[in-house]
Amino acid sequence: MTKQQILQYINAQYKTQQARDEHDFESRLEVALKDPQFKNLFEKQRTASLNKIKNNTKETLDEYKKASQELLKYIEANNIDLEKHHKCPICKDTGFVDGKYCDCKKKLLISYLKQNSYLPKFAKETFDTINFSKLDAKQAEKMAKIAALAKKWAADLDNATKFAFYLSGEVGVGKTTIAFCTANEAIRHGYSVYYTTAYDFITMIIDKQFNRLQNEEKYIDMLNADLLIIDDLGAEHSNQLAIEQLFAIIDSRINENKKIMICTNVKEKAFIANYGERSFSRLSSNTLAIAPSYIQGDDLRKIKC
């Protein structure tokens, strides 16, 4: 689902919950109205309320206050529950507090964004849990700086001046880990993410061109995601169609202020040989991208950080 579809689905859930809340209240009121004394006091208070609305004078106001006090006294004395119960007492199941998303809606949105990010189930690493302390000092310092840049970028994608984050380095130095952290940070701030490996990405865009794509929804999700992450791009075999489609997607994301993160094991010359100068330029230029220098160092998969 796209982010817009997720929000529509969540909003529908809140409307359903509000209807349940109202039905629950009406059911308890219906039971209470079977008590003749309560019914008499309830109708008396309702009449007083209507009179106050029609003719707002001191007399009608006093009548309304008296009827309300009598009704409340009877309710309390007989333990009649006429409170409206809500799943979230903070926002009363509206999803909003002071015009902003309630925490309950934020949590629900994050949950759905994570489910629809196509991240692997094991991709739970965050910038708060990542640890480079067991690397040598120079590599640890570089990775910490990259992590700080990625965290800041992912937290405010709408206003980020750089369209791309281009991460290149040797196998196992932590590029994918940074990508997972970036994805989870973006999701935490309410952005939609689409994560894919280079192989799956190339397969999908080629299948789309030859009308043999079996899951159109995934392709739409990829195009509409606030952040597209392509992992391990550049090492696989590419063709002219793949080169053209990658460039087209890069250009469309620039025009729509949607962000992209690339992780690659190959150096500049090899990437250009596979995907061309134009794509590399957009993904790594100082004006459009954050592109730390090629990462070299220990393989994190051989070191328990």
Contacts in CASP RR format, 6 or more apart in sequence:
PFRMAT RR
TARGET T0000
AUTHOR 0000-0000-0000
METHOD contacts of the structure
MODEL  1
MTKQQILQYINAQYKTQQARDEHDFESRLEVALKDPQFKNLFEKQRTASL
NKIKNNTKETLDEYKKASQELLKYIEANNIDLEKHHKCPICKDTGFVDGK
YCDCKKKLLISYLKQNSYLPKFAKETFDTINFSKLDAKQAEKMAKIAALA
KKWAADLDNATKFAFYLSGEVGVGKTTIAFCTANEAIRHGYSVYYTTAYD
FITMIIDKQFNRLQNEEKYIDMLNADLLIIDDLGAEHSNQLAIEQLFAII
DSRINENKKIMICTNVKEKAFIANYGERSFSRLSSNTLAIAPSYIQGDDL
RKIKC
1 9 0 8 1.000
1 112 0 8 1.000
1 116 0 8 1.000
1 217 0 8 1.000
1 221 0 8 1.000
2 192 0 8 1.000
2 220 0 8 1.000
2 221 0 8 1.000
2 224 0 8 1.000
2 225 0 8 1.000
3 113 0 8 1.000
3 191 0 8 1.000
3 192 0 8 1.000
3 224 0 8 1.000
3 225 0 8 1.000
3 226 0 8 1.000
4 224 0 8 1.000
6 109 0 8 1.000
6 112 0 8 1.000
6 113 0 8 1.000
6 116 0 8 1.000
6 192 0 8 1.000
7 109 0 8 1.000
9 112 0 8 1.000
10 105 0 8 1.000
10 108 0 8 1.000
10 109 0 8 1.000
10 112 0 8 1.000
13 108 0 8 1.000
14 93 0 8 1.000
14 94 0 8 1.000
14 95 0 8 1.000
14 105 0 8 1.000
17 86 0 8 1.000
17 87 0 8 1.000
17 93 0 8 1.000
18 93 0 8 1.000
18 94 0 8 1.000
21 84 0 8 1.000
21 85 0 8 1.000
21 86 0 8 1.000
21 87 0 8 1.000
21 92 0 8 1.000
21 93 0 8 1.000
22 84 0 8 1.000
24 85 0 8 1.000
25 82 0 8 1.000
25 84 0 8 1.000
25 85 0 8 1.000
28 81 0 8 1.000
28 82 0 8 1.000
29 82 0 8 1.000
32 38 0 8 1.000
32 42 0 8 1.000
32 80 0 8 1.000
32 82 0 8 1.000
33 39 0 8 1.000
33 42 0 8 1.000
35 78 0 8 1.000
37 74 0 8 1.000
38 74 0 8 1.000
38 75 0 8 1.000
38 78 0 8 1.000
38 80 0 8 1.000
41 67 0 8 1.000
41 70 0 8 1.000
41 71 0 8 1.000
41 74 0 8 1.000
42 71 0 8 1.000
44 67 0 8 1.000
44 70 0 8 1.000
44 71 0 8 1.000
45 64 0 8 1.000
45 67 0 8 1.000
45 68 0 8 1.000
45 70 0 8 1.000
45 71 0 8 1.000
47 67 0 8 1.000
48 60 0 8 1.000
48 63 0 8 1.000
48 64 0 8 1.000
48 66 0 8 1.000
48 67 0 8 1.000
48 68 0 8 1.000
49 64 0 8 1.000
49 67 0 8 1.000
51 60 0 8 1.000
51 63 0 8 1.000
51 64 0 8 1.000
52 60 0 8 1.000
52 61 0 8 1.000
52 63 0 8 1.000
52 64 0 8 1.000
54 60 0 8 1.000
74 80 0 8 1.000
75 82 0 8 1.000
84 92 0 8 1.000
86 92 0 8 1.000
86 93 0 8 1.000
87 93 0 8 1.000
87 104 0 8 1.000
88 95 0 8 1.000
88 102 0 8 1.000
88 104 0 8 1.000
90 97 0 8 1.000
90 102 0 8 1.000
90 103 0 8 1.000
90 104 0 8 1.000
91 97 0 8 1.000
91 102 0 8 1.000
91 104 0 8 1.000
91 105 0 8 1.000
94 102 0 8 1.000
95 101 0 8 1.000
95 102 0 8 1.000
95 104 0 8 1.000
95 105 0 8 1.000
96 102 0 8 1.000
96 105 0 8 1.000
101 109 0 8 1.000
106 190 0 8 1.000
109 190 0 8 1.000
110 187 0 8 1.000
110 188 0 8 1.000
110 190 0 8 1.000
113 187 0 8 1.000
113 190 0 8 1.000
113 191 0 8 1.000
113 192 0 8 1.000
113 193 0 8 1.000
114 184 0 8 1.000
114 187 0 8 1.000
116 192 0 8 1.000
116 221 0 8 1.000
117 183 0 8 1.000
117 187 0 8 1.000
117 192 0 8 1.000
117 193 0 8 1.000
117 194 0 8 1.000
117 195 0 8 1.000
118 194 0 8 1.000
118 195 0 8 1.000
118 196 0 8 1.000
118 218 0 8 1.000
118 221 0 8 1.000
119 180 0 8 1.000
119 183 0 8 1.000
119 184 0 8 1.000
119 193 0 8 1.000
119 195 0 8 1.000
120 195 0 8 1.000
123 180 0 8 1.000
123 183 0 8 1.000
123 184 0 8 1.000
123 195 0 8 1.000
124 180 0 8 1.000
124 184 0 8 1.000
125 177 0 8 1.000
125 180 0 8 1.000
125 181 0 8 1.000
125 184 0 8 1.000
126 181 0 8 1.000
126 184 0 8 1.000
126 185 0 8 1.000
126 188 0 8 1.000
127 147 0 8 1.000
127 150 0 8 1.000
127 151 0 8 1.000
127 181 0 8 1.000
127 184 0 8 1.000
127 185 0 8 1.000
130 147 0 8 1.000
130 177 0 8 1.000
130 178 0 8 1.000
130 181 0 8 1.000
130 305 0 8 1.000
131 305 0 8 1.000
132 139 0 8 1.000
132 140 0 8 1.000
132 143 0 8 1.000
132 144 0 8 1.000
132 147 0 8 1.000
132 305 0 8 1.000
133 140 0 8 1.000
133 305 0 8 1.000
134 303 0 8 1.000
134 304 0 8 1.000
134 305 0 8 1.000
135 143 0 8 1.000
135 297 0 8 1.000
135 298 0 8 1.000
135 300 0 8 1.000
135 303 0 8 1.000
135 305 0 8 1.000
136 297 0 8 1.000
136 298 0 8 1.000
139 173 0 8 1.000
139 295 0 8 1.000
139 296 0 8 1.000
139 297 0 8 1.000
139 298 0 8 1.000
142 292 0 8 1.000
142 295 0 8 1.000
143 173 0 8 1.000
143 174 0 8 1.000
143 178 0 8 1.000
143 295 0 8 1.000
145 292 0 8 1.000
146 167 0 8 1.000
146 178 0 8 1.000
146 292 0 8 1.000
146 295 0 8 1.000
147 178 0 8 1.000
147 181 0 8 1.000
149 165 0 8 1.000
149 290 0 8 1.000
149 292 0 8 1.000
150 165 0 8 1.000
150 178 0 8 1.000
150 181 0 8 1.000
150 182 0 8 1.000
150 185 0 8 1.000
150 261 0 8 1.000
150 290 0 8 1.000
151 181 0 8 1.000
151 182 0 8 1.000
151 185 0 8 1.000
153 160 0 8 1.000
153 162 0 8 1.000
153 165 0 8 1.000
153 182 0 8 1.000
153 259 0 8 1.000
153 290 0 8 1.000
154 182 0 8 1.000
154 183 0 8 1.000
154 185 0 8 1.000
154 186 0 8 1.000
154 189 0 8 1.000
154 191 0 8 1.000
154 227 0 8 1.000
155 185 0 8 1.000
155 186 0 8 1.000
155 189 0 8 1.000
156 189 0 8 1.000
157 186 0 8 1.000
157 189 0 8 1.000
157 191 0 8 1.000
157 226 0 8 1.000
157 227 0 8 1.000
157 259 0 8 1.000
158 257 0 8 1.000
160 259 0 8 1.000
162 288 0 8 1.000
162 289 0 8 1.000
162 290 0 8 1.000
163 253 0 8 1.000
163 254 0 8 1.000
163 257 0 8 1.000
163 259 0 8 1.000
163 260 0 8 1.000
163 282 0 8 1.000
163 288 0 8 1.000
163 289 0 8 1.000
164 250 0 8 1.000
164 259 0 8 1.000
164 260 0 8 1.000
164 261 0 8 1.000
164 262 0 8 1.000
164 282 0 8 1.000
164 283 0 8 1.000
164 284 0 8 1.000
164 288 0 8 1.000
164 289 0 8 1.000
164 290 0 8 1.000
164 291 0 8 1.000
165 182 0 8 1.000
165 259 0 8 1.000
165 260 0 8 1.000
165 261 0 8 1.000
165 262 0 8 1.000
165 289 0 8 1.000
165 290 0 8 1.000
165 291 0 8 1.000
166 261 0 8 1.000
166 262 0 8 1.000
166 264 0 8 1.000
166 283 0 8 1.000
166 284 0 8 1.000
166 289 0 8 1.000
166 290 0 8 1.000
166 291 0 8 1.000
167 175 0 8 1.000
167 178 0 8 1.000
167 179 0 8 1.000
167 261 0 8 1.000
167 262 0 8 1.000
167 263 0 8 1.000
167 264 0 8 1.000
167 291 0 8 1.000
167 292 0 8 1.000
167 295 0 8 1.000
168 175 0 8 1.000
168 263 0 8 1.000
168 264 0 8 1.000
168 265 0 8 1.000
168 266 0 8 1.000
168 267 0 8 1.000
168 268 0 8 1.000
168 271 0 8 1.000
168 291 0 8 1.000
168 292 0 8 1.000
168 294 0 8 1.000
168 295 0 8 1.000
169 175 0 8 1.000
169 264 0 8 1.000
169 265 0 8 1.000
169 294 0 8 1.000
169 295 0 8 1.000
169 296 0 8 1.000
170 265 0 8 1.000
170 294 0 8 1.000
170 295 0 8 1.000
170 296 0 8 1.000
170 297 0 8 1.000
170 299 0 8 1.000
171 265 0 8 1.000
171 299 0 8 1.000
172 299 0 8 1.000
172 300 0 8 1.000
172 301 0 8 1.000
173 295 0 8 1.000
173 296 0 8 1.000
173 297 0 8 1.000
173 298 0 8 1.000
173 299 0 8 1.000
173 300 0 8 1.000
174 295 0 8 1.000
174 300 0 8 1.000
175 231 0 8 1.000
175 263 0 8 1.000
175 264 0 8 1.000
175 265 0 8 1.000
175 295 0 8 1.000
176 231 0 8 1.000
176 232 0 8 1.000
176 263 0 8 1.000
177 300 0 8 1.000
178 263 0 8 1.000
179 195 0 8 1.000
179 229 0 8 1.000
179 231 0 8 1.000
179 261 0 8 1.000
179 263 0 8 1.000
182 227 0 8 1.000
182 229 0 8 1.000
182 261 0 8 1.000
183 193 0 8 1.000
183 195 0 8 1.000
183 227 0 8 1.000
183 229 0 8 1.000
186 193 0 8 1.000
186 226 0 8 1.000
186 227 0 8 1.000
187 193 0 8 1.000
191 226 0 8 1.000
191 227 0 8 1.000
192 221 0 8 1.000
192 224 0 8 1.000
192 225 0 8 1.000
192 226 0 8 1.000
192 227 0 8 1.000
193 225 0 8 1.000
193 226 0 8 1.000
193 227 0 8 1.000
193 228 0 8 1.000
193 229 0 8 1.000
194 221 0 8 1.000
194 222 0 8 1.000
194 225 0 8 1.000
194 227 0 8 1.000
194 228 0 8 1.000
194 229 0 8 1.000
195 229 0 8 1.000
195 231 0 8 1.000
196 204 0 8 1.000
196 222 0 8 1.000
196 228 0 8 1.000
196 229 0 8 1.000
196 230 0 8 1.000
196 231 0 8 1.000
197 230 0 8 1.000
197 231 0 8 1.000
197 232 0 8 1.000
198 230 0 8 1.000
198 231 0 8 1.000
198 232 0 8 1.000
198 233 0 8 1.000
198 234 0 8 1.000
198 235 0 8 1.000
198 236 0 8 1.000
199 232 0 8 1.000
199 236 0 8 1.000
201 222 0 8 1.000
201 230 0 8 1.000
201 233 0 8 1.000
202 236 0 8 1.000
202 238 0 8 1.000
202 242 0 8 1.000
204 213 0 8 1.000
204 218 0 8 1.000
204 219 0 8 1.000
204 222 0 8 1.000
205 242 0 8 1.000
205 245 0 8 1.000
205 246 0 8 1.000
205 249 0 8 1.000
206 241 0 8 1.000
206 242 0 8 1.000
206 245 0 8 1.000
207 213 0 8 1.000
207 214 0 8 1.000
208 219 0 8 1.000
209 241 0 8 1.000
209 245 0 8 1.000
213 219 0 8 1.000
222 228 0 8 1.000
223 249 0 8 1.000
223 252 0 8 1.000
224 258 0 8 1.000
225 258 0 8 1.000
226 258 0 8 1.000
226 259 0 8 1.000
227 258 0 8 1.000
227 259 0 8 1.000
227 260 0 8 1.000
227 261 0 8 1.000
228 249 0 8 1.000
228 253 0 8 1.000
228 258 0 8 1.000
228 259 0 8 1.000
228 260 0 8 1.000
228 261 0 8 1.000
229 260 0 8 1.000
229 261 0 8 1.000
229 263 0 8 1.000
230 260 0 8 1.000
230 261 0 8 1.000
230 262 0 8 1.000
230 263 0 8 1.000
231 263 0 8 1.000
232 263 0 8 1.000
232 264 0 8 1.000
232 265 0 8 1.000
233 262 0 8 1.000
233 263 0 8 1.000
233 264 0 8 1.000
233 271 0 8 1.000
233 275 0 8 1.000
234 264 0 8 1.000
234 265 0 8 1.000
234 266 0 8 1.000
234 270 0 8 1.000
234 271 0 8 1.000
234 274 0 8 1.000
234 275 0 8 1.000
235 264 0 8 1.000
235 265 0 8 1.000
235 266 0 8 1.000
235 270 0 8 1.000
235 274 0 8 1.000
236 274 0 8 1.000
237 274 0 8 1.000
238 274 0 8 1.000
238 275 0 8 1.000
242 275 0 8 1.000
243 274 0 8 1.000
243 275 0 8 1.000
243 276 0 8 1.000
243 279 0 8 1.000
246 275 0 8 1.000
246 279 0 8 1.000
247 275 0 8 1.000
247 278 0 8 1.000
247 279 0 8 1.000
247 282 0 8 1.000
250 260 0 8 1.000
250 279 0 8 1.000
250 282 0 8 1.000
250 283 0 8 1.000
251 282 0 8 1.000
252 258 0 8 1.000
253 259 0 8 1.000
253 260 0 8 1.000
254 282 0 8 1.000
254 288 0 8 1.000
260 283 0 8 1.000
262 283 0 8 1.000
264 271 0 8 1.000
266 274 0 8 1.000
267 294 0 8 1.000
268 280 0 8 1.000
268 284 0 8 1.000
271 280 0 8 1.000
272 280 0 8 1.000
282 288 0 8 1.000
282 289 0 8 1.000
283 289 0 8 1.000
283 291 0 8 1.000
284 291 0 8 1.000
285 291 0 8 1.000
END
